[in-house]
Amino acid sequence: MKINWGTAIVISFIAFISFILYFVIRMSTDDRVNHDLVTEDYYRQELGYQEEIDAESMAKTNAMQLLISKTSDGLELQFPNHIDHSKINGTVSLYRPSNKQLDFDFNLSLSDAHLLIPDKRLLDGRWDIKVSWSYDAEKYLHKESLTY
């Protein structure tokens, strides 16, 4: 039996479509593939995104920006020196994009203008840090991606 060029094209299209469908079905049903969102309540957080934009711009306009630097002891957060540090409330969130188990959050409690995150809590690699804090009923936010 001789196959002409029209039949060969149809057979090759069917083979290609079958190949693509096989991988789509395999990737959709495989339990080893992780289809998680960045956070569990991603859509709820998206609704509050304008508040984050306002808090970031408030920190820039009121000279309330933080300085984050890597030291030999860990990661140091330096708050503005012109404010009373005992009145600062907030949280620090460290997010590791490559491993969800390494993420951690903690509440701010300052005795001076510096906060040190110990070196033993941070592994080498990329970290996204988010410092959300309030002072005198104003909300401020600092976001930064860094390689530790």
N, C-alpha and C positions, 0 to 999 in steps of 0.2 A: 504494500500500500504506500502510495506516494503522498506526502503532505505538501500542499502548496503554501505559498507565503502568507496568505490570508489566515489559514488555519494555524500556522505557526505563531502569528501575532496574537490571535485569540488565546492560544494555549499559554503564551508567555504572559499576557495580561492576567489570566486566571491564576497562574503560578505566583506572580508578583502580589496580587491582592490576597491570596491565601497566606503568603509569607508575612505580609503586614498584619493581617487579622490574627495570625498565630501569636505574634509578639504583643499586640494590643491586649488580647485576652490573657496571655501569660502574665503580663505586668499588672493587669488589673486584679487578678485573683491571687497573686503571689503574696504570702504573708510576710516574707522577708523584706519586701519593699515598704518603706514607711511613708505614708501619705499624710502625716500630721501637719497642721498649721503651726505657725510660729508660737502662738499661744492658744490655749483652749477656748478663750472667749474673744477671739480675734475680731469678730464683727461688732461686738459691744465696745471694744476698745477703739475701734475705728470711729464710732460716733463721738467719742470724746477727744478726737484729735485736734479740734479747733482750740480746746482749752490748753493743750500742750503747746500749740503754736503761740498762743497768747502769753503763756508762762515763760517760754523761751525769749520772746521779744521783750517782756517785762524785765528779765534779768539783764538783757543787753542795754536797755534804756536807763535803768536805775543803777548801773555800775555794780551789779551783784553777780558777776561772772566768777566761776570757779576756775582754779588752776589745778590740773591733774598732772602729776609727774611720777615717774618710776624712780624709786630709790633702792638702796641695797636691802632695806627692811621690808619693802613691799610697795604698794601703790599709795601715794599721798594725795589727799584732797585738801586744797587750801581755800578756805572761805574768805570773803572780803574782811579786811582788818578793821574797817570803820563801823562795824555793827557789834551788838552784844550777842555773843555766841550762845549764851544760855537760853535765849529766846527762839532759837532755831528748832523747828520740828520738821521731820520728813523721813524719807526712806532712800536707801541706796540699793539699786538693782544691778546686778552684774549678770549678763546674759552671754553664754558661750554658744555661738551658732553651730558648732560641730558636735556638741554633746549636751543634751538637755539635762542630764543628771548633774552637771557641774554648775548650773545656774543657782544663784542664791540672792536673797534679799535680807536687809537688816535695817533697823530703825536708827536714825541719827541721834546721838547723844554727845554733845560737844562740851569740852571744858576750855578749849582754846580754839584758835583759827584753823587748826590742822586736824585731819582725820586720817589714820593710817589703816589700810587694809593689809593684813599680814601676808607676807610672801608665801607662806605655806598653803593659803587658801586659793592661790592663783597658779595655774599651770601656764607654761609657755604657749603662746598662740594668740588668736584674735579674741578680744572681749568687747562687748558693747556695754558701756556703763551709762546708767540713767540715774541722776540725782534729782529727786523731786522734793522741794523743801519750801517752807513758808516762814515768813518773818514779818511781824506787824500786820497780819491779816492779808498780806500779799503773797501770791504763789509764784514760785520760781522753778525753772527746770533747766537742767544741763544734761545734754546727751553728747556722747563721744564714743567713737570706735577707736580702739587702740590695740596695738600688738605688744603683748607682754613678753 
